[in-house]
Amino acid sequence: MKKTIILSVLIALLLPGLTAGHGVQVSVDIQPPVVIVSSSYSAAQQLADASVIIHSPADSKKPYQNGSTDISGHFIFMPDREGEWTFFVDDQKGHTKKTVISITTVFFAPGDAKPEATAIVHDHDPVHIEDHSHDHTHDTIPSIYKIIFGLALILGLSGIFYGIRAKQSQKK
Protein backbone atom coordinates (compact mmCIF):
# COMPACT_ATOMS: atom_id res chain seq x y z
CA MET A 1 0.00 0.00 0.00
CA LYS A 2 2.81 2.42 0.93
CA LYS A 3 4.63 1.64 -2.31
CA THR A 4 1.51 2.47 -4.33
CA ILE A 5 1.06 5.80 -2.56
CA ILE A 6 4.73 6.73 -2.97
CA LEU A 7 4.67 5.74 -6.65
CA SER A 8 1.47 7.74 -7.22
CA VAL A 9 2.95 10.82 -5.56
CA LEU A 10 6.18 10.53 -7.58
CA ILE A 11 4.24 10.19 -10.85
CA ALA A 12 2.04 13.14 -9.94
CA LEU A 13 5.10 15.27 -9.19
CA LEU A 14 7.16 14.22 -12.21
CA LEU A 15 4.47 14.06 -14.89
CA PRO A 16 3.88 17.81 -15.25
CA GLY A 17 7.63 18.45 -15.54
CA LEU A 18 8.08 15.76 -18.16
CA THR A 19 5.09 16.77 -20.24
CA ALA A 20 5.14 20.54 -19.76
CA GLY A 21 4.00 22.28 -22.92
CA HIS A 22 6.08 24.83 -24.67
CA GLY A 23 4.83 28.26 -25.51
CA VAL A 24 5.08 30.27 -28.66
CA GLN A 25 7.92 32.76 -28.82
CA VAL A 26 7.74 35.75 -31.16
CA SER A 27 10.53 38.07 -32.24
CA VAL A 28 10.15 41.14 -34.43
CA ASP A 29 12.67 42.47 -36.94
CA ILE A 30 11.93 45.96 -38.26
CA GLN A 31 13.25 46.41 -41.81
CA PRO A 32 11.39 49.38 -43.33
CA PRO A 33 9.19 49.15 -45.34
CA VAL A 34 8.36 45.71 -43.84
CA VAL A 35 8.09 44.07 -40.44
CA ILE A 36 9.38 40.50 -40.18
CA VAL A 37 7.81 38.46 -37.39
CA SER A 38 9.50 35.17 -36.48
CA SER A 39 7.57 32.56 -34.48
CA SER A 40 8.95 29.47 -32.79
CA TYR A 41 8.43 27.07 -29.91
CA SER A 42 12.11 27.38 -29.01
CA ALA A 43 15.32 28.50 -30.69
CA ALA A 44 15.61 25.10 -32.38
CA GLN A 45 11.97 24.56 -33.39
CA GLN A 46 10.40 27.08 -35.76
CA LEU A 47 6.62 27.42 -35.95
CA ALA A 48 5.86 26.49 -39.58
CA ASP A 49 2.38 26.87 -41.10
CA ALA A 50 0.94 28.66 -38.06
CA SER A 51 -2.16 30.78 -38.58
CA VAL A 52 -1.47 34.52 -38.55
CA ILE A 53 -3.91 37.41 -38.14
CA ILE A 54 -2.85 41.06 -38.15
CA HIS A 55 -5.07 43.94 -37.04
CA SER A 56 -4.35 47.51 -38.07
CA PRO A 57 -4.59 50.43 -35.65
CA ALA A 58 -7.31 51.77 -37.94
CA ASP A 59 -9.65 48.78 -37.41
CA SER A 60 -9.18 46.38 -34.49
CA LYS A 61 -12.20 44.24 -35.49
CA LYS A 62 -11.47 43.47 -39.12
CA PRO A 63 -8.17 41.75 -40.00
CA TYR A 64 -5.74 43.86 -42.00
CA GLN A 65 -3.97 40.73 -43.24
CA ASN A 66 -4.06 37.02 -42.49
CA GLY A 67 -2.16 33.98 -43.67
CA SER A 68 0.37 31.44 -42.44
CA THR A 69 3.99 31.46 -41.38
CA ASP A 70 6.50 29.99 -43.82
CA ILE A 71 8.52 26.84 -43.15
CA SER A 72 10.96 28.88 -41.04
CA GLY A 73 8.21 30.42 -38.90
CA HIS A 74 8.45 33.85 -40.58
CA PHE A 75 5.64 36.16 -41.62
CA ILE A 76 6.25 39.51 -43.30
CA PHE A 77 3.79 42.38 -43.43
CA MET A 78 3.92 45.97 -44.59
CA PRO A 79 2.30 48.49 -42.22
CA ASP A 80 0.59 51.41 -43.94
CA ARG A 81 0.29 53.72 -40.90
CA GLU A 82 1.72 54.39 -37.49
CA GLY A 83 0.08 53.05 -34.35
CA GLU A 84 -0.34 49.78 -32.49
CA TRP A 85 -0.51 46.75 -34.77
CA THR A 86 -1.79 43.53 -33.20
CA PHE A 87 -0.24 40.32 -34.43
CA PHE A 88 -1.79 36.93 -33.51
CA VAL A 89 -0.04 33.63 -34.17
CA ASP A 90 -1.76 30.28 -33.54
CA ASP A 91 -0.26 26.84 -34.20
CA GLN A 92 -3.82 25.40 -34.21
CA LYS A 93 -2.77 22.91 -31.52
CA GLY A 94 -3.50 25.09 -28.50
CA HIS A 95 -0.43 27.36 -28.55
CA THR A 96 -1.17 31.01 -29.23
CA LYS A 97 0.62 34.32 -28.93
CA LYS A 98 -0.56 37.91 -29.19
CA THR A 99 2.04 40.58 -29.88
CA VAL A 100 1.42 44.31 -30.13
CA ILE A 101 3.88 46.23 -32.29
CA SER A 102 3.91 50.02 -32.00
CA ILE A 103 4.99 51.54 -35.30
CA THR A 104 6.12 55.17 -35.07
CA THR A 105 6.53 57.85 -37.73
CA VAL A 106 10.27 57.10 -37.89
CA PHE A 107 9.37 53.83 -39.64
CA PHE A 108 8.05 55.79 -42.63
CA ALA A 109 10.85 58.40 -42.67
CA PRO A 110 13.13 58.30 -45.71
CA GLY A 111 16.88 58.06 -45.26
CA ASP A 112 19.01 56.65 -42.49
CA ALA A 113 16.41 56.38 -39.72
CA LYS A 114 17.27 53.62 -37.28
CA PRO A 115 14.75 50.75 -37.52
CA GLU A 116 15.35 49.78 -33.86
CA ALA A 117 13.71 53.01 -32.75
CA THR A 118 10.58 52.51 -34.82
CA ALA A 119 8.76 49.79 -32.90
CA ILE A 120 7.95 48.77 -29.36
CA VAL A 121 6.89 45.14 -28.91
CA HIS A 122 4.49 44.02 -26.17
CA ASP A 123 3.79 40.31 -25.72
CA HIS A 124 0.50 39.12 -24.28
CA ASP A 125 0.01 35.52 -23.17
CA PRO A 126 -2.29 33.58 -23.13
CA VAL A 127 -4.77 34.91 -25.65
CA HIS A 128 -8.17 34.14 -27.02
CA ILE A 129 -7.97 34.57 -30.76
CA GLU A 130 -10.95 35.62 -32.76
CA ASP A 131 -10.36 34.83 -36.40
CA HIS A 132 -12.86 36.97 -38.26
CA SER A 133 -11.98 35.36 -41.58
CA HIS A 134 -13.43 32.07 -40.28
CA ASP A 135 -16.40 31.78 -37.98
CA HIS A 136 -14.72 29.89 -35.15
CA THR A 137 -12.58 30.59 -32.12
CA HIS A 138 -9.58 28.71 -30.80
CA ASP A 139 -9.30 27.20 -27.34
CA THR A 140 -6.66 28.79 -25.12
CA ILE A 141 -6.05 25.69 -22.97
CA PRO A 142 -3.38 23.46 -24.52
CA SER A 143 -4.34 19.82 -25.01
CA ILE A 144 -1.46 18.60 -22.86
CA TYR A 145 -2.97 20.35 -19.82
CA LYS A 146 -6.30 18.69 -20.48
CA ILE A 147 -4.57 15.31 -20.63
CA ILE A 148 -2.65 15.97 -17.41
CA PHE A 149 -5.86 17.06 -15.67
CA GLY A 150 -7.65 13.91 -16.84
CA LEU A 151 -4.83 11.66 -15.62
CA ALA A 152 -4.65 13.47 -12.29
CA LEU A 153 -8.40 13.09 -11.86
CA ILE A 154 -8.25 9.36 -12.63
CA LEU A 155 -5.28 8.82 -10.30
CA GLY A 156 -6.95 10.84 -7.54
CA LEU A 157 -10.23 8.97 -7.76
CA SER A 158 -8.38 5.65 -7.90
CA GLY A 159 -6.45 6.59 -4.77
CA ILE A 160 -9.64 7.47 -2.92
CA PHE A 161 -11.30 4.22 -4.04
CA TYR A 162 -8.35 2.03 -3.00
CA GLY A 163 -7.98 3.93 0.29
CA ILE A 164 -11.61 3.28 1.20
CA ARG A 165 -11.27 -0.35 0.13
CA ALA A 166 -8.14 -0.80 2.27
CA LYS A 167 -9.89 0.61 5.34
CA GLN A 168 -12.85 -1.73 4.81
CA SER A 169 -10.57 -4.78 4.51
CA GLN A 170 -8.73 -3.80 7.73
CA LYS A 171 -12.05 -3.71 9.64
CA LYS A 172 -12.89 -7.30 8.61
GURO-218959 format. One line per 4 residues: their letters; for each residue x, y, z of C-alpha. Coordinates in steps of 0.02 Angstrom, whole numbers, always signed. Layout:
N
A) X/Y/Z | ...
END
This chain:
172
MKKT) +0/+0/+0 | +141/+121/+46 | +231/+82/-116 | +75/+124/-216
IILS) +53/+290/-128 | +236/+336/-149 | +233/+287/-332 | +73/+387/-361
VLIA) +148/+541/-278 | +309/+526/-379 | +212/+509/-543 | +102/+657/-497
LLLP) +255/+764/-459 | +358/+711/-610 | +224/+703/-744 | +194/+891/-763
GLTA) +381/+923/-777 | +404/+788/-908 | +254/+839/-1012 | +257/+1027/-988
GHGV) +200/+1114/-1146 | +304/+1242/-1234 | +241/+1413/-1275 | +254/+1514/-1433
QVSV) +396/+1638/-1441 | +387/+1787/-1558 | +526/+1904/-1612 | +508/+2057/-1721
DIQP) +633/+2124/-1847 | +596/+2298/-1913 | +662/+2321/-2090 | +569/+2469/-2166
PVVI) +459/+2458/-2267 | +418/+2286/-2192 | +404/+2203/-2022 | +469/+2025/-2009
VSSS) +391/+1923/-1870 | +475/+1758/-1824 | +379/+1628/-1724 | +448/+1473/-1640
YSAA) +421/+1353/-1496 | +605/+1369/-1451 | +766/+1425/-1534 | +780/+1255/-1619
QQLA) +599/+1228/-1669 | +520/+1354/-1788 | +331/+1371/-1798 | +293/+1324/-1979
DASV) +119/+1344/-2055 | +47/+1433/-1903 | -108/+1539/-1929 | -74/+1726/-1927
IIHS) -196/+1871/-1907 | -142/+2053/-1907 | -253/+2197/-1852 | -218/+2376/-1904
PADS) -229/+2522/-1783 | -366/+2588/-1897 | -483/+2439/-1870 | -459/+2319/-1725
KKPY) -610/+2212/-1774 | -574/+2174/-1956 | -408/+2087/-2000 | -287/+2193/-2100
QNGS) -199/+2037/-2162 | -203/+1851/-2125 | -108/+1699/-2183 | +19/+1572/-2122
TDIS) +200/+1573/-2069 | +325/+1500/-2191 | +426/+1342/-2158 | +548/+1444/-2052
GHFI) +410/+1521/-1945 | +423/+1692/-2029 | +282/+1808/-2081 | +312/+1975/-2165
FMPD) +190/+2119/-2172 | +196/+2299/-2230 | +115/+2425/-2111 | +30/+2571/-2197
REGE) +14/+2686/-2045 | +86/+2720/-1874 | +4/+2653/-1718 | -17/+2489/-1625
WTFF) -26/+2337/-1739 | -90/+2177/-1660 | -12/+2016/-1721 | -90/+1846/-1675
VDDQ) -2/+1681/-1708 | -88/+1514/-1677 | -13/+1342/-1710 | -191/+1270/-1710
KGHT) -139/+1145/-1576 | -175/+1254/-1425 | -22/+1368/-1428 | -58/+1551/-1462
KKTV) +31/+1716/-1446 | -28/+1896/-1460 | +102/+2029/-1494 | +71/+2216/-1506
ISIT) +194/+2311/-1615 | +195/+2501/-1600 | +250/+2577/-1765 | +306/+2759/-1754
TVFF) +326/+2893/-1887 | +513/+2855/-1895 | +468/+2691/-1982 | +403/+2789/-2131
APGD) +543/+2920/-2133 | +657/+2915/-2286 | +844/+2903/-2263 | +950/+2833/-2124
AKPE) +821/+2819/-1986 | +863/+2681/-1864 | +737/+2537/-1876 | +768/+2489/-1693
ATAI) +686/+2651/-1638 | +529/+2626/-1741 | +438/+2490/-1645 | +397/+2439/-1468
VHDH) +344/+2257/-1446 | +224/+2201/-1309 | +190/+2015/-1286 | +25/+1956/-1214
DPVH) +0/+1776/-1158 | -114/+1679/-1157 | -239/+1746/-1283 | -408/+1707/-1351
IEDH) -398/+1729/-1538 | -548/+1781/-1638 | -518/+1741/-1820 | -643/+1849/-1913
SHDH) -599/+1768/-2079 | -671/+1604/-2014 | -820/+1589/-1899 | -736/+1495/-1758
THDT) -629/+1529/-1606 | -479/+1435/-1540 | -465/+1360/-1367 | -333/+1439/-1256
IPSI) -303/+1284/-1148 | -169/+1173/-1226 | -217/+991/-1251 | -73/+930/-1143
YKII) -148/+1018/-991 | -315/+934/-1024 | -228/+765/-1032 | -133/+798/-871
FGLA) -293/+853/-784 | -382/+695/-842 | -242/+583/-781 | -232/+673/-615
LILG) -420/+654/-593 | -412/+468/-631 | -264/+441/-515 | -348/+542/-377
LSGI) -512/+448/-388 | -419/+282/-395 | -322/+330/-238 | -482/+374/-146
FYGI) -565/+211/-202 | -417/+101/-150 | -399/+197/+14 | -581/+164/+60
RAKQ) -564/-18/+6 | -407/-40/+113 | -495/+31/+267 | -642/-86/+241
SQKK) -529/-239/+225 | -436/-190/+387 | -603/-185/+482 | -645/-365/+431
END
